[in-house]
Amino acid sequence: MTLSISSLPGWDTIMGLQFENLVLKNRNLIKNILDVKPEDLVADNPFFQRKTSTQQGCQIDYLIQTRFNVLFVCEVKFSKREIKSEIIPEMKEKLNRLNILKGFASCPVLIHVNGVEDAVVESNYFTHIIDFSQLLH
């Protein structure tokens, strides 16, 4: 019996973390696609909001803030299959939990590999859907 490395316990989690690291190492490509110029950038990093008595906690894979008070809230998703429409309510929940200051606009962004279902694209929920595999030619 031959075991595949991808059948090991936790393989999908490990690959997801590695994909997030790959995206973060290539964040300039993402900022170019989103048309974020270096002089407009305030911050760009993963973001973790701790739960307190007045706010819920949440984790953002990659958050870009511009000087124009725009937040690009990036969900980085690794999957062996197409991303399904369940990603939309998951992202809405993250944005509901995120403590966004008054006067800021939030733009949900999906960064993926291996495709998305048509329903995700047709929903027009995400301001950008970035197929990362297209950037690695």
C-alpha positions, 0 to 999 in steps of 0.5 A: 500500500502506497501512501500519498503525502497529500493523504497525511493528516493536516495536509490541507491545513499545511498547504493553506498556510503555505499558500498564504505565505506565498501570497504574502511574499508576493504582496506587490503583485496583489497591490498592483492588481488592486492598483494600490500605489506605494505612496497611498499605502498605510499598512499591508499585513495579516490582521488579528482582532482580539475579542473583547467585551465590546467587539468580536474577534476575527482574523484577516488573511491579508489586510491592505489600508490606503491613505484614502481610508479604503480597506482591502480585506483579502481572503486567501483560500487554498483548495484542491477544488473550485471555491464554492459560494459558501465563501460569501457568507463566511466573508460577510461574517468576517466583515461584520466582526471586523471593527471598521472605523467610521469613514472607512470603506471595506472591499472584500477580495478573494485570492485563490488557486484552482478556480471558483464556482460561477456562482461566486463570480456572478454574485458580484460580492467580491470587488476583486477575485484574483487567481494567484496561479495566473501570476506565477507564469 
